[in-house]
Amino acid sequence: MSTEKTKDESYTVMTELVLPNDTNLLGNLLGGRLLHWIDIAGALAASRHSEGLVATVLMEAVEFKRPIKLGSIVALTSYVTRTGSTSMNVTVEVHREEPAAGIKEFITKVNMVFVALDENGGKKKPPRCVPKSLFRTSLTAPFQHIFHHTSSAAPSIILVLCVVAASLSF
């Protein structure tokens, strides 16, 4: 198991089609059904991050910004944002789409907490969630060998080198 992972490594997209069995008498998606989908999407991201079983601990307040109609496509994106000694914070964003009408709308954003479990159902430590830095991964990659064993000032020096190099190339 990895000791560190970025949120991109847990990124999950789950897509559902709202069918008649998912709706109330007004033809809107049942809130409980959406909560069920949110829980699954969050668990998928947490499971990817922890490389194992997870259990839901907390789902913060959910505000439905607008109804989701029968026949809509619901896209749920989820990713781990932070880890603790056994827990993982996960964000789930929900959007609806009506392709025929060209509509894509934000519905809600939910913060959740999951606990990582071992194969016996006991708590385990998940990999630490580290931020993925575009600066560090793409801009400084060609210069990393220069600053292999330097202080934390290296990124500033690299930024200056990148700016100078960019200005000379125009």
C-alpha positions in Angstrom: 0.0 0.0 0.0 1.2 3.5 -0.8 2.0 5.9 2.1 0.9 9.0 0.2 -1.7 9.7 -2.5 -3.1 12.8 -4.2 -6.8 13.6 -4.4 -6.6 12.9 -8.1 -5.8 9.2 -7.4 -9.2 8.9 -5.6 -11.2 10.9 -8.1 -14.4 9.0 -9.1 -17.2 9.8 -11.5 -20.5 8.0 -11.0 -23.3 8.5 -13.5 -26.9 7.5 -12.9 -30.1 7.8 -15.0 -33.2 8.9 -13.2 -35.8 6.2 -13.8 -39.5 6.0 -12.8 -38.7 3.9 -9.7 -36.3 6.7 -8.5 -39.0 9.4 -8.5 -41.8 10.7 -6.3 -45.4 11.6 -7.5 -44.1 14.9 -9.0 -41.6 13.1 -11.2 -38.6 14.4 -9.1 -35.8 12.2 -7.9 -36.4 11.0 -4.4 -34.0 12.7 -1.9 -33.3 9.4 -0.2 -32.2 7.9 -3.6 -29.8 10.8 -4.2 -28.4 10.4 -0.6 -27.8 6.7 -1.4 -26.0 7.6 -4.6 -23.9 10.2 -2.7 -22.9 7.6 -0.1 -21.8 5.1 -2.8 -19.8 7.8 -4.7 -18.1 8.9 -1.6 -17.3 5.3 -0.5 -15.8 4.6 -4.0 -13.4 7.5 -3.7 -12.5 6.5 -0.1 -12.0 2.9 -1.0 -9.8 3.8 -3.9 -7.7 6.0 -1.6 -7.4 3.5 1.2 -7.1 0.5 -1.1 -9.7 -1.4 0.9 -12.9 -1.4 2.8 -14.5 1.7 4.2 -17.4 2.7 6.4 -19.4 5.9 6.3 -19.0 7.9 9.6 -20.6 11.3 8.7 -22.5 13.1 6.0 -22.8 16.8 6.5 -26.0 18.7 5.9 -27.3 18.3 2.3 -29.1 21.1 0.5 -30.8 20.2 -2.7 -30.5 23.4 -4.9 -33.1 22.3 -7.4 -35.2 19.2 -8.3 -33.9 16.5 -10.6 -36.5 15.4 -13.1 -37.3 11.9 -14.4 -35.0 11.1 -17.4 -32.2 13.4 -16.1 -28.6 12.2 -16.0 -27.0 12.6 -12.6 -23.2 12.9 -12.4 -21.6 12.5 -9.0 -17.9 13.3 -8.7 -16.0 12.4 -5.5 -12.5 12.7 -4.2 -10.5 12.5 -0.9 -9.5 15.9 0.4 -7.9 15.1 3.8 -6.9 12.1 5.9 -6.5 11.5 9.6 -5.2 8.5 11.6 -8.0 6.2 10.3 -10.5 8.6 8.7 -10.8 10.2 5.2 -12.7 13.4 4.3 -14.4 13.1 1.0 -16.2 15.7 -1.1 -19.0 14.6 -3.4 -20.3 17.1 -6.0 -23.6 16.4 -7.8 -24.7 17.8 -11.2 -27.7 17.0 -13.3 -27.9 17.0 -17.1 -30.7 17.1 -19.5 -29.0 16.4 -22.9 -32.0 17.1 -25.1 -32.5 20.6 -23.5 -28.7 21.3 -23.2 -29.0 21.8 -19.5 -26.2 21.1 -17.0 -26.7 22.3 -13.5 -25.0 22.1 -10.1 -27.3 20.4 -7.5 -25.2 20.1 -4.3 -21.8 19.6 -2.7 -21.5 17.2 0.3 -18.7 16.7 2.7 -18.4 13.2 4.2 -16.1 11.3 6.5 -15.2 7.6 6.0 -13.1 5.3 8.1 -10.6 2.9 6.5 -11.1 -0.7 7.5 -8.8 -3.8 7.3 -10.0 -7.2 6.1 -11.4 -8.0 9.6 -13.4 -4.8 9.9 -11.0 -3.1 12.2 -9.7 0.5 11.7 -6.5 1.0 9.7 -4.4 3.9 8.7 -5.1 5.2 5.1 -2.4 6.7 2.9 -1.8 10.4 3.7 -3.6 12.7 1.2 -1.1 15.1 -0.3 -1.9 18.1 -2.5 -0.9 17.7 -6.1 1.0 20.8 -7.1 1.0 21.8 -10.7 4.0 24.0 -10.0 6.1 21.2 -8.5 5.1 18.5 -11.0 5.2 20.4 -14.4 7.1 23.6 -14.1 9.9 22.5 -11.9 10.4 19.0 -13.2 13.3 19.9 -15.6 15.2 21.6 -12.7 14.7 19.1 -9.9 18.1 17.6 -10.4 19.7 21.0 -9.7 18.0 21.4 -6.3 18.0 17.8 -5.2 19.3 18.4 -1.7 18.5 22.1 -1.1 16.4 24.1 1.3 12.7 25.0 0.9 13.8 28.1 -1.0 14.4 25.9 -4.1 10.9 26.4 -5.5 11.3 30.2 -5.4 14.6 29.9 -7.2 13.1 27.6 -9.8 10.2 30.0 -10.3 12.7 32.8 -11.1 14.5 30.5 -13.5 11.2 29.6 -15.2 10.2 33.2 -15.5 13.6 34.2 -16.9 13.6 31.3 -19.3 10.1 32.2 -20.5 11.0 35.8 -21.0 14.1 34.9 -23.1 12.1 32.6 -25.4 9.8 35.4 -26.7 
